[in-house]
Each structure stands twice: as structure tokens, then as C-alpha cells.
Amino acid sequence: MQALAPWLPILILFLLTTVLAFFVIGASSLLGPKRGSLRKLMPYESGMSPIGSAMRRVPVRFYLVAMIFILFDIEVIFMLPYALIFRQLGLFGLVEMAIFVIILFAGYLYALKRGAFRWD
């Protein structure tokens, strides 16, 4: 039990935030306004009436854009710590980052080949 003592504040915080989240959601559903109208229940699309069905297929291009976003987001997450300590890592760090950038570039080339950067 002594080994778990440092984790007790984290457990308490987790339980407290979970209870608070459920309380806020429950309170908003109980106390919030319930007067719906046809205009309020309509989906909002730039202030215009929706055109066509909402169940149409999404083109692959949107998934490719999401993949590119994740690709470059991960790149930034790993590049920033490397930029802070690149002198201390020496040649090993340079080789590792070169391999990482090559892998990212391969993902970029894949997206380019699939036409993710063409907007029709």
C-alpha cells in the first residue's frame, strides 16, 4: 500500500473531475432550456439551408488531409524537443532525426501521389 501512496492525489483528482463532469452534464440537461423550434433543430451550414442528404459519402481527399495534418503535427511534436538539445545528441541525434524526416517525407510523397494537395 505504501507504493501506491504517491498516486493517491492523482486518483483523487481523477475521481473529482469525473464526478464534476457528470454533475455539469446532468445539471445542464436538467436546468437548460428545452424549447426547440424547427429553425433551432435544423443543421447549421454557414447560414444557408442544407442541400442534399447528410448521409452522402465523404471523398477520400478529406481523409488524406486529416492524415497530412496528423503527419505534420507529429513532426512538430518531435522536432521541438530535438531543436532544444540537438548539440548534446551529436551525430547519433542527427542520424535519428534524418531517419525520422525521411519517413515523414515518404508520407508526404504518398499524399502528393494520391492527390491530396489538389483542390478541385
C-alpha positions in Angstrom: 0.0 0.0 0.0 3.0 2.3 0.6 3.9 2.1 -3.1 0.6 3.5 -4.1 0.7 6.4 -1.7 2.2 8.9 -4.3 -0.6 8.1 -6.7 -3.4 8.9 -4.2 -3.6 12.6 -5.1 -3.8 11.7 -8.8 -6.6 9.2 -8.1 -8.5 11.8 -6.0 -8.1 14.4 -8.8 -9.3 11.9 -11.4 -12.4 10.9 -9.4 -13.2 14.6 -8.6 -13.0 15.6 -12.2 -15.1 12.7 -13.3 -17.8 13.4 -10.7 -17.7 17.1 -11.7 -18.1 16.3 -15.4 -21.1 14.1 -14.8 -22.6 16.7 -12.5 -22.2 19.5 -15.0 -23.7 17.4 -17.9 -26.6 16.3 -15.7 -27.3 19.9 -14.4 -27.2 21.3 -17.9 -29.7 18.7 -19.1 -32.0 19.3 -16.2 -31.8 23.1 -16.0 -31.2 24.0 -19.6 -33.9 25.3 -22.0 -35.9 22.7 -23.7 -37.9 24.8 -26.2 -36.9 23.6 -29.6 -38.2 25.0 -32.8 -37.9 23.9 -36.4 -35.2 26.5 -37.1 -33.2 25.5 -34.0 -33.3 21.9 -34.9 -32.0 22.5 -38.4 -28.4 21.7 -39.1 -26.3 24.9 -39.3 -24.3 25.2 -42.5 -22.9 28.8 -43.0 -26.4 30.3 -42.5 -27.8 28.5 -45.6 -30.3 25.8 -45.8 -28.7 22.3 -46.2 -28.5 21.0 -49.7 -28.8 17.2 -50.3 -28.6 14.4 -47.9 -26.4 14.4 -44.8 -25.6 10.7 -45.4 -23.5 11.1 -48.6 -20.1 9.6 -48.9 -17.1 11.7 -48.0 -14.4 11.8 -50.6 -11.0 10.2 -49.7 -9.4 13.6 -50.1 -10.7 14.6 -46.7 -9.1 11.6 -45.1 -5.8 12.4 -46.8 -6.0 16.0 -45.5 -6.5 14.6 -42.0 -3.6 12.2 -42.5 -1.4 15.1 -43.6 -2.4 17.1 -40.5 -1.5 14.3 -38.2 1.7 13.7 -40.1 2.9 17.3 -39.7 1.5 17.5 -36.1 3.7 14.6 -35.1 6.6 16.1 -36.9 6.3 19.3 -34.8 5.9 17.3 -31.6 9.2 15.5 -32.2 11.1 18.4 -33.8 10.7 20.9 -30.9 12.5 18.8 -28.2 15.2 17.8 -30.8 15.8 21.5 -31.6 16.3 22.2 -27.9 19.0 19.6 -27.3 20.4 18.9 -30.8 24.0 19.8 -29.8 24.0 17.4 -26.9 22.8 14.5 -29.1 25.7 14.8 -31.5 25.9 12.6 -34.6 23.5 10.0 -33.2 20.8 12.5 -32.8 21.4 13.9 -36.3 21.1 10.4 -37.9 18.0 9.6 -35.9 16.3 12.9 -36.9 17.4 12.3 -40.6 15.7 8.9 -40.5 12.6 10.5 -39.0 12.5 13.2 -41.6 12.9 10.6 -44.4 9.9 8.7 -43.0 7.9 11.9 -42.9 8.9 12.8 -46.4 7.7 9.3 -47.6 4.3 10.1 -46.1 4.3 13.5 -47.8 5.2 11.9 -51.2 2.4 9.4 -50.7 -0.1 12.2 -50.1 1.2 14.1 -53.1 0.9 11.0 -55.2 -2.7 10.4 -54.1 -3.7 13.9 -55.0 -4.3 15.3 -51.5 -2.9 18.7 -52.5 -5.2 19.2 -55.5 -8.3 21.2 -54.7 -10.9 20.9 -57.4 
